[in-house]
Amino acid sequence: MGLYAPSAQSWTLPPEAFNAVANNRKRAQHIIYAAQYPSQVHSSIHQICSDILYAEGVAVWDNELRNERLLFKDVHLFQPSEFEVWFRDPKVRKNPVKVWVLATKHWKGIINCHDAQTFYTYDSFGLLEEQDLETSKFAKKSDFGYYPYVIDSGSTVELSSSDLMESGRTFAEIEEILDTHYKADRFKKKRIYEASGNYPFVAWKLQGEISFPGPHYFQKQIMFLWNVLPAASHKGLNRLDLRITRECLTWQKFDKVTKDSYKVTWNIFVGFVLWVLLLIFLPKHFILFLAVTVISFSLPFRIFK
């Protein structure tokens, strides 16, 4: 937001965008924006904030990323009035007690798998003005993600990248068309064309099938692991979560007879393993043998229903 509504300059958004920001509550809309520093953003934007998330942490240089890699996070959630008191005084910011009093929520600790998933979803090193078709060049139509549409606001015509390709255009030609309508001239005043009704513009829309099939029976336990395990475990935990999800969805497709047959087979298998273990470790006696047999094959049916 510091690029499009900077505090050091006059308002650079067109009047239509300013009206959309000012009337967002009346239209039941939520505006979420990011900035490098709060002082970069125009005061008109700060005045409509209901919550402020301030994120900082400890980072080290990473040769693979060719940038800093975040190791520890330190995130606080403020109300706007408490945030002004906390941010304008460096002594208050360094006082951990006052931070905990002024902020309503805190997130501290190492970067876990849940945080790593966020970084995989959003390229935090990419510039907004340089986002183009690279993300969808080799994507299939069934892949879930953002895809560009060239929209002519005057004739309400929408052309997707696939429509342009089917007409015989190359990716280079498509990018040239998108850049013509989407990128502002670097030597001119910045302007968001989406807010004007006189220009064609590019809209990025979500389309395709969602790759993650949804929650499963063990989602609470897996979410605990997502929040506890470090970011280095992300790939393995992601494969485990998807595998459990697919198995649970397969189970839900079975009818009752098939489910019951699987349950009986599972209980017999568990009972047999338990029966063998008890016979190995318990003394040999006929009455004890009968008791072990009854308990081993009845207990699984009581536990796994």
Secondary structure by P-SEA (a helix, b strand, c coil): ccccccccccccccaaaaaaaaaccccbbbbbbcccccccccaaaaaaccbbbbbcbbbbbbcccccccccbbbbbbbcaaaaaaacccccccccaaaaaaaccccccccccaaaaaaaaaccccccccccccccccccccccbbbbbbbccccccccccaaaaaaacccaaaaaaaaaaacccccccccccccccccbbbbbbbbbccccccccccaaaaaaaaaacccccaaaaaaaaaaaaaaaaaaaaaccaaaaaaaaaaaaaaaaaaaaaaaaacccccaaaaaaaaaaaaaaaaaccc
